[in-house]
């Protein structure tokens, strides 16, 4: 906002948009010649509540709640009665938090989780359900989330129930890597050898009671060239067929390097395409 100062030396400036979340503002005065004063800083009021905590998870023995909330805010976990505080923590700069519950919640309780900023503004409550261990824990973890493949297929990151074991499987069900979810709900696994063929991996969590989650799915980067096409055949110099990597693009070039036919490999690994012009004089072709 800006305004011309009145003859009495006072001013009122309307801000658009309003500043209501503790922002630090610079105020300068500019005279008729265009010369500017040094800035004076003023803090806007903080009357904006944090968003509700998210990505809430509770571990299998009901002792730890993890999630994400506004950095610097204080997160509280409330019992099913909505008033008893079971645990509290100040959120670090990353936005992740981990709270130890006292006492543990092991009877399927519906817990409330709130975030309060330094100005005292409280968020709406997020909810998380405690495990029912007293009746036998038969509740599987939620499927892992935020799955990302990095380092050219050599590393898998994600989020899940704190303390759960993590298992990575390929499309054939072979186990490629395993580990444990950290107390803050994150995990990082090394894939050795790296998986970078564009395939889909399944990630499964298993809690302390042996309950297995639904699989989370993540696609690996495709950094490998397809194998050479095989079973090549040319009928009447026109119809060219063979086998290759499903989904790959097939190009046929003549001796001069000109593309004379193109197509896609079918899901069953076969392809058939038409050459133009026809090649029926013993020409050497590249595929």
N, C-alpha and C positions, 0 to 999 in steps of 0.2 A: 504494500500500500504506500501511497505518498500523498502529501498535502503541503500547501503553502502556510508557513507559520503566521499567525495573526499578529497584529500590532502590539498586543500585550505580551507576546513571546510564548504563548501556549499553543498546543496543537492536539488534535485527536485524529487518529488515523484508523480507518476501517480496514481490517485485514481480510483479504479474499484469496485463497480460502482461509477459514479460521485456523488458528494454531492452538491446539488444545491437548498436545501430547508431550509437553515438556521440552519443546524445541528451543534451541538457542538461536536468537534473532540478533542481527546487526542493525543498528540505527545510525544513519549519517545525515548530516545537514549539508546542503549544497547552496552556495550563495549565487547571486545574479550573474557573476562572472564564470560560474561553473566550477569554482574551487570547492573541494569536498573536505569535510572534517574527518578526523579519525573516527572509526566506528565505536559506538557504545553498545555493549551487549546486554540483552535482557532475556530472561527465560520465560517462555510461555507457560501458562498453567497446565498441569497434567490432570485432566479430568476424563481421560479416555481409558476405559478398562481394557486389560489384555484380552485377547481371544481365549476361548476355553482351551485347556490343555488337550493335546491330541496324541495319537499313536499310543494310547494307553494300553499297557500290558501288565499282568500280574503273574509271578512265577508259580510253578506247580505246587510249592508248599505254602503259598499264601504269605510269604515274608517280604517280598520286594515288589514295588510298583515302579514301572519305568514309563517314560513318555517324553513329550516335547512341550515347551511353553516359552513365553517371552523371557529373553535373557535378563537376569537381574531380578525377576519377580520371585516371590515366595510361593511355593506350591505346597498345598496342604491336602492330605488324604483324610476324608471324613468317613466315619463308620456309617452303617445303615441308618442310624438315628438322625444323621445329618448334622450333628453337633460335636460328637466326640472326635478329637483329632488323633489319628493313628500314627501320623508321621508328617514331617515337614522338612523342606530343603530350599535353599536359594539356588535358582537355576544359573548355571554357568554360561560362559560366552557362546558356547556352541548351541545352546537351546535345549540340550538333552538333560534329563534328570533321572535319578534313581533314589527311591525312598524306601528305607527299611520300616516295616510296619510293626508296631508294638501295641497290643499283641498281634500275632499272625491271624489272618482271616481265612478260615478253613471250612466254612459252612455255607458256601454259596452266597455270601452277603453281596448286596449291591452297594458299591462304594462310590463316593463322590470325590472328585478331584478339582480343586480350584487354584487359580493363580491370582496373586495380589501384587500390584506394582508398588514401587517405593512411595508413591503418592497416596497409597491406600485404596486405589480403585481395584475392585474385585471382579474377576471374570465370572461368567456363567459356569456351571459345573459340568465337567466331563464325567462319564460313568465307566466303571469297570467292575466286572463280576468276579468275586473270589472263587477259588476252587472249592469243591465240596469233598474234602478229604474224609470227614467224619463218616460219610456214607460210601466211601470208596471213590477215588478220583477216576471218573470215567470220561471226563471232558478233555478232548484233545486241544492242543494249542491252536490258535488261529494260524492260517497259512502265512508263511513269511512274506514280507513286503519290501518295497524299495530295493528290489534285486537289480544289481548292476554288475556287468562284466567289464573289467578293466585290464590294463597291462597286456594288451594284445591277446586276451583270452587266458591270462595267467592268474587272475585274481577275481574273486566273487565277494561282493559286499551286500549286506541286507540288514533287515530288522526282524526281530521275533521275540518270543517269550523268553525273558531272562532265565538263564540256567538250562534251557532246553538244548538237547543235542541237535546238531545240524548235519544232514547228509545230502550230498549232491549226487544225482544219478543221471546217466545219459539215457537216450531214447530206448536202449535195450535193457535198462534197469541196472546196469553196472555201476557200482559205487566209485566215484571219481575223487571225492574228498569228504572229510567230515571234521567237525569241530563243535564248539559250544558257544551259545549266545552269551555275550558279556552282560554284566549287571545293569548297564544302561540300555540294554535291548538291541545293541548292534552286534554284528558279527562280520568277520573278514576271513576268508579261506583262500589258500593257495591251490591253484589247479596246476598239477604237475604230472604229465606235460600239459602245456596250455591247450585249450580247446578253442580253435579259431576257424572252424569249418562251416559256420553258419547254422550249426545244429541247435536243437532246443534241449535245454537241461531242466530237470526237475529238482526242486529243493524241498526237503521234508524236515519238519521239526518233530522231535519226540520228547515228551516231558518225563519227569522223574518216575511217574507211575506207568510209563510205557505207552501212553496214548500218542498216536501218530497223527499229525496234522494232514489236511489236504495239501497236495503239492503246490508250491509256487513255481511258475515257469519263467525262464529267462532265455533269450536267444543269444548265442555267442556271435562274435564278429566273424564275417566270412573273409578270411585273408588267404585262402588257399585256392590256387587255380584248379579247374576241373581236370580230371584225367582225360587223356586223348580219347576221342570217340572210337568205338569198336564196331565189329560186325557190319562194316560199310558195304553197301551194295548200290549199284546203279542199273536201273531197268530202262531200256530203250533210249538211253542218254538223257532222260528227262526226270524220272522219279529216283531221288537219292534218299536212302534210308540207312539207319544204323542205331546204335545205342550210345547214351551219354548220361551225364549228371542231370537228374530231373530238375526242370526249371531253367537250365542253362540255355543260352542262345547259340545256335549252330550257324556258322557261315561257311559257304563253299566258295572258293576263289579259283579262277583259272590261272594259267601259267603267268599271265601278266599281272596278277594280283587283284583283278577286278572281281567284285562280289557278284556271283551269278545265281545265288540261292541263299535263303536264310529262313530260319524257323526256330521253334522252341522244342526242347526235349519234354516229352510227356511225363506224367507222374510215374508211369511204369518203366521209365528209362529209355523208351523208344522214340524215334523221330522219323518223319518222312517229309521231304520237301521237294519242290519242283524247281528244276534248273532252267534258266533262260539266259542265253540261248542253249539249246540242247547240246550235249557233249557226246559225240558218237564217233570220234575219229582217233581214239587212243590218246586223248589229251591227259596230261598229268594235272590232277586237282589237289588243292590244299583244303583241309577241313579244320 
